[in-house]
């Protein structure tokens, strides 16, 4: 395991192991010492919920929060359903005018948590706000001539040209979420966070119990009427809540979180540290659940606005320093079933994956080669401000490997250890690093988000209108537009291969590998849905 500072990685891992080992004998047996209420589910999220607005931010923790509180026009099925969009708030839709007119009809029984009825104008305002921020929503809105609500039940899209992925865009579970808010809230500037959480989903957000950095709570919304049909998978089908109350307990220290799971104080843990999984596996009352069943694509995002990463030659010079194998082992441990390398800009096994440009990812890093390439590209020793979220172990582990490989390649790395919530707030800043901005950060996205160019936000080249880091590439944008118009899968795959080859030239980000991160639950929690942490359908068995 490569790390930038042994005291920051190896030391903390050893501390966790010692903590668990020494406390195991004294912790009460889970089923006896901490019997859980059948009506309350206690969850350890991956990090603090620092931003509540799933349109303003693309963080998965905000998405998970949003699906408790809000509903969406369409749901998304998982692998069994072919990842297709399914009706959720809509009863159905019709398509006319050779695919250029879509009429969506709302189903009965839709009510917001403030007691007002959900009507089509709420949906139109919500779609417009989401469409200003989301990578796929932006494409849909560019192709939309008019979006209207002729009556309370009907939403009408009049398109400039056909967009068959319209339901998929409105129902996808990644990127910015197209959640439906009351019109008065949805009219908020999409580049400012909403301050009121009023949705029509299965749970209410208990704003009066919010303790930032520690505690969040949700109460079952008795006014929610689940749709009557559909296959229950990911966010498709009826959303039936069996728990009266959901509690999120933010526990940044992995050893403390593991102890809470061992003692039975908590019912589930979103992102257990990889080195603690074998210890948790020994507990008979706990079980692994591969909730994120498509895995994660890890990557390092440079800031394209400021030196040195405004220079594409410097970004390309870092390819020889990439050590995907070490990064994935650092994140998830030695179990080879929890990683896939090498990984390009489309994840291994996905429909658009190809070998285009993959010779840039070396089997082993070559730091001398990277050092020479950096010098040839004009790197002058500028400070690299690397934001490292230390409260999410897998993010920290990959960041540590990147920091180490960059230093060994001759880069001047300023390792800034912060919590994930702070990083989420800071990454929106376009200021130079010396003025509170940043140079790079390492995160992961659900691999399904990177399956195609449609919602692959970090691959876009739309500059300052794009995802944090603001990569600009007219060629990638032109290829993406062509992909949407491709007549069949073979044509899409050909364009995707061209996009990957171009990405190795423009380097919107540095791929770091693919991993699978299991969640951990009490064994008596059953009927757990996959895709991401979903709190309806599951129950205490």
C-alpha positions in Angstrom: 0.0 0.0 0.0 1.4 3.3 -1.1 0.7 6.3 1.2 1.8 9.9 1.4 2.3 9.7 5.2 2.5 6.4 7.1 1.0 8.2 10.1 -2.0 9.2 8.1 -2.9 5.7 6.7 -1.1 2.7 8.1 -1.2 4.2 11.6 -4.9 4.9 11.5 -5.6 1.4 10.1 -3.6 -0.1 12.9 -5.5 2.0 15.4 -8.8 0.7 14.1 -7.6 -2.9 14.2 -6.4 -2.5 17.8 -9.6 -0.8 18.8 -11.8 -3.5 17.5 -9.6 -6.3 18.9 -9.4 -4.8 22.4 -13.1 -3.9 22.6 -14.5 -7.1 21.2 -14.4 -8.9 24.5 -16.2 -6.1 26.4 -18.9 -5.2 24.0 -22.4 -6.5 24.9 -23.8 -9.2 22.6 -25.9 -7.4 20.0 -29.2 -9.1 20.2 -29.2 -9.0 24.0 -27.6 -5.7 24.9 -29.2 -3.3 22.4 -32.6 -4.7 21.2 -33.8 -2.4 18.3 -37.3 -1.1 18.0 -39.0 -2.8 15.1 -40.1 0.6 13.9 -36.8 2.4 13.9 -33.9 1.9 11.6 -30.5 3.3 12.6 -28.0 4.0 9.8 -24.4 5.1 9.6 -24.1 7.2 6.4 -20.8 7.5 4.5 -20.3 11.1 5.7 -22.0 14.2 7.1 -25.0 15.4 5.1 -23.6 18.8 4.5 -25.8 19.7 1.5 -29.5 18.8 1.4 -30.4 19.9 -2.2 -29.9 17.1 -4.8 -30.1 19.6 -7.6 -27.4 21.8 -6.3 -25.0 18.9 -5.6 -24.3 15.5 -7.1 -23.1 13.8 -3.9 -24.5 10.4 -3.3 -25.3 11.1 0.3 -27.6 14.0 -0.8 -29.2 11.7 -3.4 -29.8 9.1 -0.7 -31.4 11.8 1.5 -33.5 13.1 -1.4 -35.1 9.7 -2.2 -36.4 9.5 1.3 -38.1 12.9 1.1 -38.9 13.4 -2.6 -40.4 11.4 -5.4 -39.6 11.3 -9.1 -41.6 11.1 -12.2 -39.9 7.8 -13.2 -38.1 5.2 -11.3 -35.1 3.2 -12.5 -34.9 -0.6 -12.6 -31.7 -2.4 -11.9 -29.9 -5.3 -13.6 -32.9 -7.5 -13.8 -34.9 -4.8 -15.5 -32.2 -3.8 -17.8 -31.6 -0.4 -16.0 -34.8 0.9 -17.7 -37.0 3.8 -16.7 -40.4 2.8 -15.2 -43.4 5.0 -14.3 -43.3 6.3 -10.7 -45.3 9.6 -10.2 -46.6 9.3 -13.8 -49.4 7.0 -14.7 -47.9 6.8 -18.1 -47.0 8.8 -21.2 -47.7 9.0 -24.9 -45.3 9.9 -27.7 -46.5 11.7 -30.9 -45.2 13.7 -33.8 -42.5 11.2 -34.7 -41.1 11.3 -31.3 -41.0 15.1 -30.8 -44.1 15.4 -28.5 -44.2 13.7 -25.1 -47.3 13.9 -22.9 -46.8 12.7 -19.3 -49.9 12.1 -17.1 -49.6 12.2 -13.3 -51.2 9.4 -11.3 -53.8 10.0 -8.6 -52.9 10.4 -4.9 -49.9 12.6 -5.2 -49.6 15.0 -2.2 -46.7 17.1 -0.8 -45.8 16.9 2.8 -47.2 20.4 3.5 -50.6 19.1 2.5 -50.8 20.6 -1.0 -51.6 18.6 -4.0 -48.9 17.8 -6.6 -49.8 19.3 -9.9 -48.1 19.5 -13.3 -46.8 23.0 -12.9 -44.8 21.8 -9.8 -43.2 19.2 -12.1 -42.4 21.6 -14.9 -40.7 24.0 -12.4 -38.7 21.1 -10.9 -37.7 19.8 -14.3 -36.5 23.2 -15.4 -34.4 23.7 -12.3 -32.9 20.2 -12.6 -32.3 20.7 -16.3 -30.1 23.7 -15.6 -27.6 21.6 -13.6 -27.7 17.9 -14.6 -25.5 16.7 -17.3 -28.2 14.7 -19.0 -30.9 17.2 -18.1 -28.9 19.9 -19.9 -28.9 17.9 -23.1 -32.7 17.3 -22.8 -33.4 21.0 -22.3 -31.2 22.0 -25.3 -33.4 19.7 -27.4 -36.7 21.0 -25.9 -38.6 23.6 -27.7 -41.3 24.0 -25.1 -42.1 22.5 -21.7 -45.6 23.2 -20.3 -48.4 22.1 -18.0 -51.7 22.6 -19.9 -53.6 21.2 -16.9 -53.0 19.9 -13.4 -52.4 16.3 -14.6 -50.4 16.8 -17.8 -46.8 17.6 -18.6 -45.9 18.3 -22.3 -42.5 18.2 -23.9 -42.3 19.6 -27.4 -38.9 18.7 -28.7 -36.7 20.0 -31.5 -35.8 16.5 -32.4 -36.6 13.0 -30.9 -35.0 12.2 -27.5 -36.0 8.6 -26.8 -34.0 8.7 -23.5 -36.4 11.2 -21.9 -37.9 8.8 -19.3 -34.3 7.6 -18.5 -33.2 11.2 -17.9 -36.0 12.0 -15.6 -35.7 8.8 -13.6 -32.0 8.1 -13.4 -30.6 7.6 -9.9 -27.2 9.3 -10.5 -26.0 12.8 -11.2 -28.3 15.6 -10.1 -31.7 14.0 -9.1 -34.8 15.2 -10.9 -36.9 15.2 -7.7 -40.3 17.0 -7.7 -40.7 20.0 -5.4 -43.5 22.4 -4.9 -43.3 25.2 -7.6 -42.5 27.8 -5.0 -39.4 25.9 -3.9 -38.5 24.7 -7.4 -38.3 28.3 -8.6 -35.2 28.8 -6.5 -32.1 29.6 -8.5 -30.6 26.2 -9.5 -27.1 27.5 -8.5 -28.4 28.3 -4.9 -29.4 25.6 -2.4 -33.0 25.3 -1.4 -33.6 25.9 2.2 -36.9 24.0 2.7 -37.3 20.2 2.4 -40.8 19.6 1.2 -41.4 16.6 -1.0 -44.0 14.0 -1.8 -41.9 10.9 -1.0 -42.4 8.2 1.6 -40.6 10.0 4.5 -40.6 13.5 6.0 -37.3 15.2 6.8 -37.3 16.1 10.5 -35.6 19.5 10.3 -36.2 20.1 14.0 -34.0 17.2 14.9 -31.1 18.0 12.5 -27.8 18.2 14.3 -25.2 18.9 11.6 -22.3 16.5 11.7 -24.1 14.1 14.0 -27.8 13.3 13.5 -30.6 13.4 10.9 -34.0 11.9 11.2 -36.9 11.0 8.9 -40.5 10.1 9.8 -42.8 8.0 7.6 -45.1 10.2 5.6 -48.6 8.8 6.2 -50.0 10.8 3.2 -47.8 8.9 0.7 -49.7 6.6 -1.6 -47.3 4.1 -3.3 -48.0 3.3 -6.9 -50.1 0.2 -7.2 -48.0 -1.8 -9.6 -44.5 -2.4 -11.0 -41.5 -4.6 -10.2 -39.8 -3.6 -7.0 -36.1 -3.1 -7.9 -33.9 -0.1 -7.3 -36.3 2.9 -7.4 -39.0 1.2 -9.6 -42.3 -0.2 -8.3 -44.3 0.5 -5.2 -42.4 2.4 -2.4 -43.8 0.8 0.7 -42.2 2.0 4.0 -42.2 -0.5 6.8 -40.2 1.5 9.3 -41.8 4.4 11.0 -38.6 6.3 11.5 -35.1 6.4 9.9 -32.2 7.8 11.9 -28.8 8.7 10.4 -26.0 8.7 12.9 -22.8 10.3 11.5 -19.8 8.5 12.9 -16.6 9.7 11.1 -14.2 7.3 12.9 -14.3 3.8 11.3 -13.4 2.0 14.5 -16.2 3.6 16.4 -18.7 2.8 13.6 -17.5 -0.8 13.6 -17.9 -1.1 17.3 -21.5 0.3 17.0 -22.3 -2.4 14.5 -20.7 -5.1 16.6 -22.7 -4.0 19.7 -26.0 -3.9 17.9 -26.5 -0.1 18.4 -26.8 0.4 14.6 -28.7 -1.4 12.0 -26.6 -0.6 8.9 -23.3 1.0 7.7 -23.0 2.5 4.3 -19.3 2.4 3.6 -17.3 0.2 6.0 -13.5 0.5 5.8 -12.1 -2.3 3.6 -9.7 -3.4 6.3 -12.5 -3.8 8.8 -14.7 -6.1 6.6 -13.0 -9.3 7.7 -13.6 -8.4 11.4 -17.2 -7.6 10.7 -17.7 -10.8 8.8 -16.9 -12.8 12.0 -20.1 -11.4 13.7 -22.9 -13.8 13.2 -25.6 -11.1 13.6 -24.1 -9.0 10.7 -24.1 -9.6 7.0 -22.6 -8.0 3.9 -24.9 -6.6 1.3 -23.7 -5.4 -2.1 -26.1 -2.5 -2.2 -24.0 -0.7 -4.8 -24.2 -3.7 -7.1 -22.7 -2.1 -10.2 -19.5 -1.1 -8.3 -17.7 2.2 -8.3 -15.3 3.9 -10.7 -12.6 5.8 -8.9 -11.0 8.8 -10.4 -8.9 11.9 -9.7 -10.4 15.2 -10.9 -7.9 18.0 -11.7 -9.0 21.7 -11.8 -8.7 22.7 -15.4 -9.0 26.4 -14.7 -5.7 27.0 -12.9 -2.0 26.0 -13.3 -0.6 23.5 -13.5 -3.6 21.4 -14.6 -4.8 24.0 -17.1 -2.1 22.5 -19.3 -3.3 19.2 -20.9 0.3 18.1 -21.5 0.9 18.2 -17.7 -2.3 16.2 -17.2 -1.2 13.6 -19.7 2.3 13.4 -18.1 0.7 11.8 -15.0 -0.6 8.7 -16.8 2.7 6.8 -16.2 2.4 7.5 -12.5 -1.1 6.0 -12.2 -1.1 2.9 -9.9 -4.6 1.5 -10.2 -3.8 -1.8 -8.5 -2.3 -0.1 -5.4 -5.1 2.4 -5.2 -7.8 -0.3 -5.2 -6.0 -2.5 -2.7 -5.5 0.6 -0.5 -9.3 1.2 -0.6 -10.7 -2.3 -0.3 -7.9 -4.6 0.8 -6.3 -7.7 -0.8 -9.6 -9.4 -1.9 -9.3 -9.5 -5.7 -13.1 -9.9 -6.1 -13.5 -6.3 -4.8 -11.6 -4.6 -7.6 -11.2 -4.5 -11.4 -8.2 -3.1 -13.1 -7.3 -1.7 -15.6 -10.2 0.7 -15.9 -10.5 3.3 -18.6 -13.1 6.1 -19.0 -15.9 3.5 -19.4 -15.9 0.8 -16.7 -14.8 -2.8 -17.6 -17.7 -4.9 -18.7 -19.9 -1.9 -19.5 -21.6 -1.5 -23.0 -19.2 1.2 -24.1 -15.9 -0.2 -22.7 -13.1 -0.6 -25.3 -9.3 -0.9 -25.6 -9.0 2.6 -27.2 -6.1 4.4 -25.6 -5.7 1.8 -22.8 -2.0 1.5 -23.4 -1.7 4.8 -21.5 -2.5 2.8 -18.3 0.7 0.9 -17.5 0.7 -2.4 -15.7 3.1 -0.8 -13.1 3.8 2.9 -12.5 6.9 4.4 -14.1 7.8 7.4 -11.9 11.0 8.3 -13.9 8.9 8.4 -17.1 6.3 10.6 -15.4 9.0 12.9 -14.0 10.5 13.3 -17.5 7.1 13.9 -19.1 6.3 16.6 -16.5 9.5 18.4 -17.1 8.9 18.2 -20.9 5.4 19.5 -20.4 6.6 22.6 -18.5 5.8 21.7 -14.9 7.7 24.3 -12.8 7.1 22.9 -9.3 3.8 24.6 -8.7 2.0 23.6 -5.6 -0.7 21.0 -6.1 -3.5 21.6 -3.5 -5.0 18.1 -3.2 -8.2 18.0 -1.1 -8.4 14.7 0.8 -11.7 13.7 2.6 -10.4 11.8 5.6 -13.8 10.8 6.9 -14.5 8.4 4.0 -11.9 5.7 4.2 -12.0 4.6 0.6 -11.7 8.2 -0.7 -8.8 8.8 1.7 -7.0 5.6 0.7 -7.1 6.4 -3.0 -6.1 10.0 -2.3 -3.1 8.8 -0.3 -1.9 6.6 -3.2 -2.3 9.5 -5.6 -0.4 11.9 -3.3 2.4 9.4 -3.0 2.7 8.7 -6.7 2.7 12.4 -7.6 5.4 13.2 -5.1 7.5 10.3 -6.4 7.1 11.8 -9.9 8.4 15.2 -8.7 5.2 17.1 -8.0 4.9 19.5 -5.1 1.8 18.2 -3.3 0.0 20.1 -0.6 -2.0 17.4 1.1 -5.0 19.1 2.7 -6.9 16.8 5.0 -10.6 17.9 5.3 -13.9 16.2 5.9 -16.1 15.3 2.9 -18.7 17.9 3.7 -16.1 20.7 3.6 -14.8 19.3 0.3 -18.3 19.3 -1.2 -18.7 23.0 -0.3 -15.2 23.9 -1.4 -15.1 22.2 -4.8 -17.6 24.7 -6.2 -15.0 27.4 -5.8 -13.3 28.6 -9.0 -10.8 30.7 -7.1 -7.0 29.9 -7.5 -5.7 27.3 -5.0 -3.8 30.1 -3.2 -7.1 32.0 -2.6 -9.0 29.1 -1.1 -9.6 27.1 -4.3 -8.1 23.7 -5.1 -6.0 21.7 -7.6 -7.4 18.2 -7.5 -9.5 15.7 -5.5 -10.2 11.9 -5.6 -13.7 10.5 -5.5 -15.7 7.6 -6.9 -18.9 7.4 -8.9 -21.3 4.5 -9.3 -20.0 2.6 -12.3 -23.5 2.6 -13.9 -23.2 6.4 -14.1 -20.2 5.9 -16.4 -21.7 3.1 -18.6 -22.5 5.6 -21.4 -21.7 9.2 -22.3 -25.3 10.2 -21.5 -24.9 11.0 -17.8 -21.1 10.7 -17.5 -20.6 14.2 -16.0 -16.8 14.2 -15.5 -16.3 13.1 -19.1 -18.1 16.2 -20.5 -16.1 19.0 -22.0 -18.5 21.9 -21.6 -16.1 24.1 -19.6 -17.4 26.3 -16.9 -21.0 25.0 -17.4 -19.8 21.5 -16.5 -18.9 19.4 -13.5 -16.5 20.7 -10.8 -13.0 20.9 -12.5 -14.6 22.5 -15.5 -13.0 20.5 -18.3 -13.2 22.0 -21.8 -13.1 19.9 -24.9 -15.2 20.8 -28.1 -14.2 17.4 -29.6 -15.6 15.4 -26.6 -18.8 17.5 -26.7 -19.2 16.9 -30.5 -18.7 13.2 -30.1 -21.2 13.1 -27.2 -23.9 14.8 -29.4 -23.2 12.3 -32.1 -23.6 9.5 -29.6 -27.1 10.6 -28.8 -28.0 10.5 -32.5 -26.4 7.2 -33.2 -28.8 4.7 -34.9 -27.8 1.6 -33.0 -25.6 0.0 -30.3 -22.7 -0.7 -32.7 -22.6 3.0 -33.8 -22.8 4.1 -30.2 -19.9 1.8 -29.3 -17.8 3.1 -32.1 -18.3 6.7 -31.0 -17.6 5.8 -27.4 -14.3 4.3 -28.4 -13.5 7.6 -30.1 -14.5 9.5 -27.0 -12.2 7.3 -24.8 -9.3 7.9 -27.2 -9.9 11.6 -27.1 -10.2 11.6 -23.3 -6.7 10.1 -23.1 -5.6 13.3 -25.0 -7.7 15.9 -23.2 -7.6 14.1 -19.8 -10.8 15.4 -18.1 -9.8 13.2 -15.2 -7.4 10.3 -14.3 -9.0 6.9 -14.0 -7.9 5.1 -10.8 -9.7 1.7 -11.1 -13.0 0.1 -10.2 -14.0 -1.4 -6.9 -17.0 -3.0 -5.1 -17.7 -1.7 -1.6 -20.2 -3.8 0.4 -22.5 -2.3 3.0 -23.1 -4.1 6.3 -26.5 -4.7 7.9 -27.9 -6.5 10.9 -28.9 -10.0 9.7 -32.5 -9.5 10.9 -33.0 -6.6 8.3 -34.5 -8.2 5.2 -35.8 -7.3 1.8 -33.0 -4.7 1.2 -33.1 -3.0 -2.2 -29.9 -2.4 -4.2 -28.7 0.4 -6.4 -27.9 2.7 -3.4 -29.2 2.8 0.2 -33.0 2.7 -0.1 -35.1 2.8 3.0 -38.5 1.6 1.8 -39.4 -2.1 1.2 -36.8 -3.3 3.8 -38.1 -4.6 7.1 -37.0 -6.2 10.3 -37.5 -9.9 9.9 
